[in-house]
Amino acid sequence: MNKFPSLKQLHYLVTLSETHHFGEAAKRCFVSQSTLSSGIQNLEMLLDCHLVERDTKAKTLVFTSMGEQVVERARELLACSRDLVELSRCCGDGMEGPLRVGCIPTIAPFLLCGLVQQVNVLYPKLNLLLREDTTTNLLAALQHGEMDVLILALPVDIHGMASKVVGRDAFKMVISKQQASSVTMPLHYADLPDKSVFLLEKEHCLTEHAVSACQLTAKEKINPFTATSLHTVVQMVANGLGMTFIPQMAIKHGILENQNLVVIEPPGKDAYREIGLVWRPTSSRTATFEKLGDIVKSLL
């Protein structure tokens, strides 16, 4: 009869890959260091390959190529096991218990407060555990089973995850009133000074979405300065340094209040980004995500 790795062994290995320290990994797993080390050694014997190269004198470790591959598979298996547990928990009402929701920074400040308020009213037994992070980091957390569902701007490579679009968020151009008086409408990028368009860092997918949706192909118009938040680019524009793209969601929630700014339509037709929910296809909480998506849709 074939023997298979235990979830405990896989958990030890994944935790060790995250800490790169046997002692710290053992603490996270609430076991002794010898227990964790023995568990990983047994896993290596079971798989008949070395996963971790240990240097006891230097007290260092390196994961082998096979070890790194096993870690990735182990993360997937652990995520599936968590989904299995959630299936039993949600066999009754799916709108109760904890739900780990991730959201990107260009959506979170303008959506999550309303989302929490609506969930508290409609589904008081559902406990939202929120995390704000970049698309890349959130997708990695979802794949590793650390998040249940994400609220992202689409399109984006979701690496085989399930998704549902719940609404659109239009892009607007924002410019200071002083500069607006010298701009000919309708706006053409060719008429703008070089380096006059301010954008977020590339880690924020809003930049790629805005540039694509608003058909900005002239790279010389983009300022080399990149911001980490929409509030920063708003301040740059408010001080007469140029212009930027702002999603309607942010404008609706007052990001331009008390600023000497004008909102104009960007070049291109029907410029927008899609807002969607993303989750693991193995998750048993699809019905929960559908209802959560309905709330997000109503808020948009």
C-alpha positions in Angstrom: 0.0 0.0 0.0 1.4 3.4 -1.0 2.2 5.9 1.8 1.3 9.5 1.3 2.6 12.7 3.0 0.6 14.0 5.9 -0.8 17.5 6.0 1.3 18.0 9.1 4.5 17.2 7.3 3.6 19.5 4.5 2.7 22.3 6.9 6.2 21.9 8.5 7.9 22.2 5.1 5.9 25.2 4.0 6.5 27.0 7.3 10.2 26.3 7.1 10.3 27.7 3.6 8.7 30.9 4.9 11.1 31.3 7.9 14.3 29.6 6.6 14.9 28.8 10.3 14.1 25.5 12.1 13.6 27.1 15.5 11.3 29.8 14.2 9.4 27.4 12.1 8.9 25.1 15.1 7.5 28.0 17.1 5.0 28.8 14.4 3.9 25.2 14.2 3.8 24.9 18.1 6.1 21.9 18.2 9.7 21.3 19.3 12.5 21.9 16.8 13.4 18.2 16.9 9.8 17.3 16.0 9.7 19.6 13.1 13.1 18.4 11.8 12.1 14.8 12.2 8.8 15.4 10.3 10.7 17.0 7.4 13.2 14.1 7.4 10.4 11.6 7.3 8.9 13.5 4.4 12.2 13.3 2.5 12.4 9.6 3.1 8.8 9.1 2.0 9.4 11.1 -1.2 12.9 9.6 -1.7 14.6 12.9 -2.4 16.4 15.7 -0.6 14.2 18.8 0.0 16.5 20.8 2.3 20.2 21.1 2.4 21.4 21.7 6.0 24.6 23.2 7.2 24.6 22.6 10.9 27.9 24.4 11.6 26.9 27.6 9.8 23.3 27.1 11.0 21.9 27.8 7.5 19.7 25.9 5.1 18.9 26.0 1.4 15.9 24.4 -0.4 16.8 22.2 -3.3 15.1 22.6 -6.7 12.9 19.7 -5.9 12.2 21.1 -2.4 11.0 24.4 -3.9 8.6 22.4 -6.2 7.3 20.4 -3.3 6.7 23.5 -1.3 4.5 25.0 -4.1 2.5 21.7 -4.4 2.3 21.6 -0.6 0.8 25.1 -0.5 -1.9 24.0 -3.0 -2.7 20.9 -1.0 -3.0 22.8 2.3 -5.2 25.4 0.6 -7.5 22.6 -0.7 -7.6 21.1 2.8 -8.7 24.5 4.2 -11.4 24.6 1.6 -12.6 21.2 2.7 -12.9 22.4 6.3 -14.8 25.4 5.1 -17.2 23.1 3.2 -18.2 21.4 6.5 -18.5 24.7 8.3 -20.7 26.2 5.6 -23.0 23.3 5.1 -25.8 25.4 6.7 -25.7 29.1 6.2 -22.8 30.2 4.0 -23.1 33.8 5.2 -21.6 33.3 8.6 -18.2 32.8 10.2 -14.9 34.4 9.1 -14.3 35.5 5.5 -10.8 36.7 4.5 -11.2 39.4 1.9 -8.3 41.1 0.1 -8.6 44.4 -1.8 -6.2 46.5 -3.7 -5.3 50.1 -2.5 -7.0 51.9 -5.4 -10.3 50.3 -4.4 -10.1 49.6 -0.7 -10.4 53.2 0.7 -13.5 53.8 -1.4 -15.4 50.5 -1.0 -14.5 48.6 2.1 -16.2 50.8 4.7 -19.5 50.6 2.8 -19.0 46.9 2.3 -18.5 46.2 6.0 -21.6 48.3 6.8 -23.8 46.5 4.4 -22.6 43.1 5.5 -23.2 44.0 9.1 -26.8 44.8 8.2 -27.6 42.0 5.8 -25.4 39.2 7.2 -24.5 40.0 10.8 -23.0 36.6 11.4 -20.5 37.0 8.6 -17.1 38.3 9.9 -15.0 40.1 7.3 -11.3 39.9 7.8 -9.8 42.6 5.5 -6.4 43.0 4.0 -5.2 45.7 1.7 -2.3 44.9 -0.6 -1.1 44.9 -4.2 -2.6 42.6 -6.8 0.5 40.4 -7.0 0.7 39.9 -3.2 -3.0 39.2 -2.9 -3.1 36.6 -5.7 -0.1 34.9 -4.0 -1.9 34.9 -0.7 -5.1 33.5 -2.4 -3.1 30.7 -4.1 -1.5 29.8 -0.7 -4.9 29.6 1.0 -4.2 32.7 3.1 -7.2 34.6 1.6 -10.7 33.5 0.6 -11.7 36.0 -2.0 -10.2 39.2 -3.6 -11.7 42.4 -4.9 -9.5 43.4 -7.8 -9.5 45.6 -10.9 -9.7 43.6 -14.1 -8.4 42.5 -16.6 -5.4 41.0 -14.9 -3.7 37.6 -15.0 -5.4 35.7 -12.2 -3.4 32.5 -12.7 -6.3 30.1 -13.3 -8.5 31.4 -10.4 -12.3 31.8 -10.7 -13.7 35.3 -11.2 -16.8 37.4 -11.6 -17.1 41.0 -12.9 -19.5 43.0 -10.7 -19.2 46.4 -12.1 -17.4 49.1 -14.0 -15.4 52.1 -12.7 -14.9 55.0 -15.2 -11.7 56.9 -15.6 -11.6 60.7 -15.5 -8.8 63.1 -16.1 -8.0 65.6 -13.4 -6.2 68.9 -13.9 -5.9 72.2 -12.0 -8.3 75.0 -12.8 -5.4 77.2 -13.8 -4.0 74.7 -16.3 -7.5 73.7 -17.5 -8.0 77.2 -19.0 -5.2 76.6 -21.4 -6.3 73.2 -22.6 -8.3 72.8 -25.7 -11.3 70.5 -25.6 -11.8 67.8 -26.5 -8.4 66.9 -25.1 -5.7 65.4 -27.3 -2.5 64.0 -25.8 -0.5 65.5 -28.5 -1.4 69.0 -27.1 0.0 68.2 -23.7 3.5 69.1 -22.5 5.9 66.2 -22.2 6.1 64.7 -18.7 2.8 66.2 -17.7 0.9 63.0 -16.8 1.4 61.6 -13.3 0.8 58.0 -12.6 1.0 55.4 -9.8 3.9 52.9 -9.4 3.7 49.9 -11.7 2.9 47.7 -8.7 -0.6 49.3 -8.9 -2.6 47.8 -11.8 -4.6 51.1 -12.0 -1.7 52.6 -14.0 -1.8 49.9 -16.7 -5.6 49.9 -16.8 -5.7 53.7 -17.1 -3.0 54.0 -19.7 -4.7 51.2 -21.8 -8.3 52.4 -21.3 -7.5 56.0 -21.9 -5.3 55.2 -25.0 -2.2 57.0 -23.8 0.5 55.6 -26.1 2.8 58.6 -26.1 5.3 57.6 -23.3 7.0 61.0 -23.4 3.9 62.5 -21.9 4.3 60.5 -18.7 6.3 62.0 -15.8 9.1 59.8 -14.5 7.8 60.4 -10.9 5.6 57.6 -9.7 3.4 57.8 -6.6 2.4 55.1 -4.1 -1.2 56.4 -3.6 -3.9 58.3 -5.5 -3.8 61.0 -2.8 -0.2 61.7 -3.7 -0.9 62.2 -7.5 -3.9 64.4 -6.6 -1.6 66.7 -4.6 0.9 66.8 -7.5 -1.8 67.9 -9.9 -3.4 70.3 -7.4 -0.1 72.1 -7.2 -0.2 72.7 -11.0 2.5 70.2 -12.0 0.4 68.3 -14.5 -2.6 66.0 -14.7 -3.6 62.4 -13.9 -6.2 59.7 -14.2 -8.6 59.2 -11.3 -11.3 56.4 -11.1 -14.8 57.6 -10.7 -15.1 55.6 -7.5 -12.5 57.8 -5.8 -14.0 61.0 -7.0 -17.4 59.9 -5.8 -15.9 59.4 -2.3 -14.4 62.9 -2.1 -10.8 62.5 -3.0 -10.9 65.8 -4.9 -12.8 67.8 -2.2 -11.3 71.1 -1.2 -8.8 70.9 -4.2 -8.6 73.5 -6.9 -9.2 70.8 -9.6 -11.3 70.2 -12.7 -12.6 66.8 -13.9 -12.6 66.3 -17.7 -13.3 63.3 -20.0 -10.1 61.6 -21.1 -9.3 60.9 -24.8 -10.7 57.6 -26.0 -14.3 56.3 -25.8 -15.8 54.7 -22.7 -12.6 54.5 -20.6 -13.1 52.3 -17.6 -11.8 49.5 -15.5 -13.8 46.4 -14.4 -14.2 45.5 -10.7 -14.4 41.8 -10.0 -14.2 39.2 -7.3 -11.5 36.4 -7.6 -11.4 33.1 -5.7 -9.9 29.6 -5.8 -11.9 27.3 -8.1 -11.7 24.7 -5.5 -13.4 26.8 -2.9 -16.7 25.6 -1.5 -18.0 29.1 -0.8 -19.0 30.2 -4.3 -22.5 31.0 -3.1 -21.0 33.3 -0.4 -18.9 35.1 -3.0 -21.9 35.5 -5.3 -23.8 37.3 -2.5 -20.8 39.4 -1.6 -20.5 40.3 -5.2 -24.1 41.5 -5.2 -23.3 43.9 -2.3 -20.2 45.2 -4.1 -22.2 45.7 -7.3 -24.8 47.7 -5.4 -22.1 49.9 -3.9 -20.5 50.6 -7.3 
